[in-house]
Amino acid sequence: MHQVNNFINGEFVEAESGRRFDKRSPVDNSIIATVAEAGRADVDRAVAAAKAALTGEWGQLTVDQRVDLLYGVADEITRRFDDFVAAEMADTGQPHHVMTHAFIPRGAANFKVFADIIKNVPTESYQMATPDGRGALNYGLRVPKGVIGVISPWNAPFLLMTWKVGPALACGNTVVVKPSEETPLTTTLLGEVMNSVGIPKGVFNVVHGFGPDSAGEFLTQNQSVDAITFTGETRTGTAIMKAAAEGCRDVSFEMGGKNAGIVFADADFEAAVDGIFRSAFLNTGQVCLGTEKVYVERPIFDRFVNALKLKAEAVKYGRPENHESNYGPLISREHQDKVLSYYRKAVEEGATVVTGGGIPEMAAELSEGNWVQPTIWTGLPETATVVREEIFGPCCHICPFDSESEVVGYANANDYGLSTTIWTNDLTRAHRMAAAVDVGVTWINSWFLRDLRTAFGGSKQSGIGREGGVHSLEFYTEMRNVCIKL
């Protein structure tokens, strides 16, 4: 049985209370590890170590020295690539090709990209006139914000955790990471990497546990945490924001989404079907940027629904290490129950079930896993529960539309504003639609195509702030102004 411990001040340690919890495989619900649950004392010790590291060896490094260390972290992740792939597959149950082609490589890239940005980003300077005619010079000075509390989710755990840790460390901060209790393995493994490349003790810390009355709540309440970055559901973000109000601490949130996919009749049909299939069903629909409501221009509606149905019915279930598999389980039994409750609700509200809607028949050794069928509905009004609420599962509702104004209204009629994907070969229309849809990220004729230098974040209840490129520096640093009288 694998034993997972907290990583505090460069050492793997048990919780002071001795409390542990089970980590189960999403594939078959077998126990694959026990995990130390950090209490308040453990969290406080991790935060204190991070605070001390700010003025220790880490705080004395030049930018070039810090960049070299972060390049070393990325290279060591790459060297131990197979270890990270295995750990992430064990945590999530998702297929091997998803780990090897996207999630783990992006984790390594997050360190190099932000190391390059901090090394090359300029600060502002201004010359100003003064009454005595001698003038003054103002220049910006970018300094670390301090100890960053990182609360990361379970759906793409390594990618989304390093998306925060990479820029935080590049900017000279220290971090205390609370990964999801569902996915502790890759974050813990990163502690080994930090030690092996010589990241000073206390710079990177990991505390395991849950949210309320556990590691998550204790981390957000600790007043020595200078800022909190969080990815997860909006309800949790609201609780974190209340905690951060004590001490007026900064927050960066990427939260829920009920994202639209819009397909015009002039789109490349096969590319649009492939793109919507990925955006609805990749990672078993457990993607904050995923498409749960699809709008297809009426002339191609029936053809599109049938084509997407065929692709959904062709998925191959199986263990993640089986290279033939391209579709995994949901993260937990609890989440499976939630998604299946929405499947039932859709039928109760009058949906036509195009395909799916339940649990697939699995081989005996996988029958206890958290499997659900990829599911497509039609025929519901915009007021239906599954059209309005985020499900975070492998499902979508497809609706026909007749005009741009109509479909923009559909896309914007929800409490979220994270992303959209639009499929059309009309360039003028593409620009017009991108400006009209109220989201943080719009993809035209693509989905999940990310340049890490660009701004990322959502509007409305999908988040607060922007990260990515220099936009991350606005959160992970404080900008000071120095005024020199000449």
Solvent accessible surface area in square Angstrom, and as a share of the most:
residue,aa,sasa,rsa
1,M,143,0.64
2,H,106,0.47
3,Q,96,0.43
4,V,3,0.02
5,N,32,0.16
6,N,0,0.00
7,F,3,0.01
8,I,4,0.02
9,N,67,0.34
10,G,9,0.08
11,E,94,0.42
12,F,79,0.33
13,V,32,0.18
14,E,91,0.41
15,A,6,0.04
16,E,117,0.52
17,S,71,0.46
18,G,47,0.45
19,R,148,0.54
20,R,70,0.26
21,F,25,0.11
22,D,69,0.36
23,K,2,0.01
24,R,116,0.42
25,S,12,0.08
26,P,1,0.01
27,V,5,0.03
28,D,29,0.15
29,N,27,0.14
30,S,50,0.32
31,I,62,0.31
32,I,48,0.24
33,A,1,0.00
34,T,26,0.15
35,V,0,0.00
36,A,0,0.00
37,E,16,0.07
38,A,1,0.00
39,G,23,0.22
40,R,115,0.42
41,A,51,0.40
42,D,2,0.01
43,V,0,0.00
44,D,58,0.30
45,R,92,0.34
46,A,0,0.00
47,V,1,0.01
48,A,61,0.47
49,A,14,0.11
50,A,0,0.00
51,K,83,0.35
52,A,67,0.52
53,A,9,0.07
54,L,36,0.18
55,T,112,0.65
56,G,29,0.28
57,E,115,0.51
58,W,3,0.01
59,G,40,0.39
60,Q,131,0.58
61,L,36,0.18
62,T,77,0.45
63,V,60,0.35
64,D,77,0.40
65,Q,90,0.40
66,R,25,0.09
67,V,6,0.04
68,D,97,0.50
69,L,36,0.18
70,L,0,0.00
71,Y,74,0.28
72,G,23,0.22
73,V,0,0.00
74,A,0,0.00
75,D,73,0.38
76,E,21,0.10
77,I,0,0.00
78,T,83,0.49
79,R,176,0.64
80,R,50,0.18
81,F,52,0.22
82,D,114,0.59
83,D,65,0.34
84,F,0,0.00
85,V,5,0.03
86,A,55,0.43
87,A,16,0.13
88,E,0,0.00
89,M,19,0.08
90,A,37,0.29
91,D,0,0.00
92,T,4,0.02
93,G,0,0.00
94,Q,2,0.01
95,P,3,0.02
96,H,47,0.21
97,H,79,0.35
98,V,9,0.05
99,M,0,0.00
100,T,26,0.15
101,H,146,0.65
102,A,35,0.27
103,F,2,0.01
104,I,0,0.00
105,P,49,0.31
106,R,45,0.17
107,G,0,0.00
108,A,12,0.10
109,A,33,0.26
110,N,0,0.00
111,F,0,0.00
112,K,69,0.29
113,V,37,0.21
114,F,1,0.00
115,A,0,0.00
116,D,58,0.30
117,I,23,0.12
118,I,20,0.10
119,K,104,0.44
120,N,111,0.57
121,V,35,0.20
122,P,106,0.67
123,T,63,0.37
124,E,87,0.39
125,S,73,0.47
126,Y,129,0.49
127,Q,158,0.70
128,M,94,0.42
129,A,93,0.72
130,T,23,0.14
131,P,150,0.94
132,D,82,0.43
133,G,68,0.65
134,R,164,0.60
135,G,10,0.10
136,A,4,0.03
137,L,57,0.28
138,N,20,0.10
139,Y,75,0.28
140,G,5,0.05
141,L,77,0.38
142,R,62,0.23
143,V,23,0.14
144,P,56,0.35
145,K,28,0.12
146,G,8,0.07
147,V,0,0.00
148,I,0,0.00
149,G,0,0.00
150,V,0,0.00
151,I,15,0.08
152,S,5,0.03
153,P,16,0.10
154,W,53,0.19
155,N,10,0.05
156,A,9,0.07
157,P,3,0.02
158,F,0,0.00
159,L,8,0.04
160,L,17,0.08
161,M,0,0.00
162,T,0,0.00
163,W,12,0.04
164,K,4,0.02
165,V,0,0.00
166,G,0,0.00
167,P,0,0.00
168,A,0,0.00
169,L,0,0.00
170,A,1,0.01
171,C,4,0.03
172,G,5,0.05
173,N,0,0.00
174,T,0,0.00
175,V,0,0.00
176,V,0,0.00
177,V,0,0.00
178,K,9,0.04
179,P,2,0.01
180,S,9,0.06
181,E,50,0.22
182,E,42,0.19
183,T,0,0.00
184,P,0,0.00
185,L,17,0.09
186,T,0,0.00
187,T,0,0.00
188,T,17,0.10
189,L,23,0.11
190,L,0,0.00
191,G,0,0.00
192,E,71,0.32
193,V,0,0.00
194,M,3,0.01
195,N,69,0.35
196,S,74,0.48
197,V,37,0.21
198,G,42,0.41
199,I,10,0.05
200,P,17,0.11
201,K,121,0.51
202,G,1,0.01
203,V,0,0.00
204,F,3,0.01
205,N,0,0.00
206,V,0,0.00
207,V,0,0.00
208,H,1,0.00
209,G,0,0.00
210,F,75,0.31
211,G,30,0.29
212,P,117,0.74
213,D,112,0.58
214,S,4,0.02
215,A,0,0.00
216,G,7,0.07
217,E,58,0.26
218,F,18,0.08
219,L,0,0.00
220,T,6,0.03
221,Q,71,0.31
222,N,24,0.12
223,Q,103,0.46
224,S,45,0.29
225,V,0,0.00
226,D,43,0.22
227,A,0,0.00
228,I,0,0.00
229,T,0,0.00
230,F,8,0.03
231,T,8,0.05
232,G,22,0.21
233,E,79,0.35
234,T,23,0.14
235,R,191,0.70
236,T,52,0.30
237,G,1,0.01
238,T,65,0.38
239,A,61,0.47
240,I,9,0.05
241,M,94,0.42
242,K,145,0.61
243,A,21,0.16
244,A,2,0.02
245,A,69,0.53
246,E,117,0.52
247,G,56,0.54
248,C,123,0.74
249,R,26,0.10
250,D,62,0.32
251,V,20,0.11
252,S,6,0.04
253,F,5,0.02
254,E,13,0.06
255,M,15,0.07
256,G,3,0.03
257,G,3,0.03
258,K,4,0.02
259,N,6,0.03
260,A,4,0.03
261,G,0,0.00
262,I,0,0.00
263,V,0,0.00
264,F,2,0.01
265,A,40,0.31
266,D,60,0.31
267,A,13,0.10
268,D,79,0.41
269,F,24,0.10
270,E,109,0.49
271,A,40,0.31
272,A,0,0.00
273,V,3,0.02
274,D,65,0.33
275,G,7,0.07
276,I,0,0.00
277,F,41,0.17
278,R,101,0.37
279,S,2,0.02
280,A,3,0.02
281,F,6,0.03
282,L,34,0.17
283,N,5,0.03
284,T,1,0.01
285,G,7,0.06
286,Q,4,0.02
287,V,13,0.07
288,C,13,0.08
289,L,8,0.04
290,G,7,0.07
291,T,2,0.01
292,E,13,0.06
293,K,3,0.01
294,V,0,0.00
295,Y,2,0.01
296,V,0,0.00
297,E,31,0.14
298,R,123,0.45
299,P,110,0.69
300,I,22,0.11
301,F,29,0.12
302,D,112,0.58
303,R,139,0.51
304,F,0,0.00
305,V,17,0.10
306,N,80,0.41
307,A,21,0.16
308,L,0,0.00
309,K,57,0.24
310,L,104,0.52
311,K,68,0.29
312,A,1,0.01
313,E,93,0.42
314,A,67,0.52
315,V,16,0.09
316,K,110,0.46
317,Y,67,0.26
318,G,7,0.07
319,R,83,0.30
320,P,8,0.05
321,E,94,0.42
322,N,69,0.35
323,H,133,0.60
324,E,118,0.53
325,S,5,0.03
326,N,70,0.36
327,Y,6,0.02
328,G,1,0.01
329,P,0,0.00
330,L,0,0.00
331,I,6,0.03
332,S,17,0.11
333,R,96,0.35
334,E,134,0.60
335,H,16,0.07
336,Q,9,0.04
337,D,77,0.40
338,K,79,0.33
339,V,0,0.00
340,L,23,0.11
341,S,47,0.30
342,Y,31,0.12
343,Y,4,0.01
344,R,140,0.51
345,K,73,0.31
346,A,0,0.00
347,V,88,0.50
348,E,127,0.57
349,E,67,0.30
350,G,53,0.51
351,A,14,0.11
352,T,79,0.46
353,V,58,0.33
354,V,28,0.16
355,T,15,0.08
356,G,31,0.30
357,G,30,0.29
358,G,20,0.19
359,I,101,0.51
360,P,13,0.08
361,E,176,0.79
362,M,34,0.15
363,A,55,0.42
364,A,91,0.70
365,E,109,0.49
366,L,13,0.07
367,S,65,0.42
368,E,104,0.46
369,G,4,0.04
370,N,1,0.00
371,W,1,0.00
372,V,0,0.00
373,Q,52,0.23
374,P,6,0.04
375,T,0,0.00
376,I,0,0.00
377,W,2,0.01
378,T,18,0.10
379,G,62,0.60
380,L,10,0.05
381,P,78,0.49
382,E,44,0.20
383,T,103,0.60
384,A,5,0.04
385,T,18,0.10
386,V,0,0.00
387,V,3,0.02
388,R,112,0.41
389,E,65,0.29
390,E,33,0.15
391,I,1,0.00
392,F,30,0.12
393,G,1,0.01
394,P,0,0.00
395,C,0,0.00
396,C,0,0.00
397,H,2,0.01
398,I,0,0.00
399,C,19,0.12
400,P,32,0.20
401,F,0,0.00
402,D,86,0.44
403,S,49,0.31
404,E,44,0.20
405,S,92,0.60
406,E,53,0.24
407,V,0,0.00
408,V,25,0.15
409,G,40,0.38
410,Y,53,0.20
411,A,7,0.05
412,N,43,0.22
413,A,66,0.51
414,N,24,0.12
415,D,88,0.45
416,Y,39,0.15
417,G,2,0.02
418,L,1,0.01
419,S,2,0.01
420,T,2,0.01
421,T,1,0.00
422,I,0,0.00
423,W,12,0.04
424,T,2,0.01
425,N,100,0.52
426,D,54,0.28
427,L,127,0.63
428,T,90,0.53
429,R,45,0.16
430,A,4,0.03
431,H,124,0.56
432,R,117,0.43
433,M,2,0.01
434,A,36,0.28
435,A,92,0.71
436,A,45,0.35
437,V,8,0.05
438,D,65,0.34
439,V,32,0.19
440,G,27,0.26
441,V,19,0.11
442,T,41,0.24
443,W,16,0.06
444,I,58,0.29
445,N,65,0.34
446,S,25,0.16
447,W,10,0.04
448,F,46,0.19
449,L,131,0.65
450,R,49,0.18
451,D,57,0.30
452,L,15,0.08
453,R,165,0.60
454,T,63,0.37
455,A,41,0.32
456,F,17,0.07
457,G,3,0.03
458,G,2,0.02
459,S,28,0.18
460,K,88,0.37
461,Q,87,0.39
462,S,0,0.00
463,G,8,0.08
464,I,67,0.34
465,G,40,0.38
466,R,85,0.31
467,E,11,0.05
468,G,0,0.00
469,G,1,0.01
470,V,71,0.41
471,H,56,0.25
472,S,0,0.00
473,L,1,0.00
474,E,125,0.56
475,F,14,0.06
476,Y,0,0.00
477,T,7,0.04
478,E,84,0.37
479,M,87,0.39
480,R,137,0.50
481,N,94,0.48
482,V,44,0.25
483,C,80,0.48
484,I,74,0.38
485,K,109,0.46
486,L,91,0.45
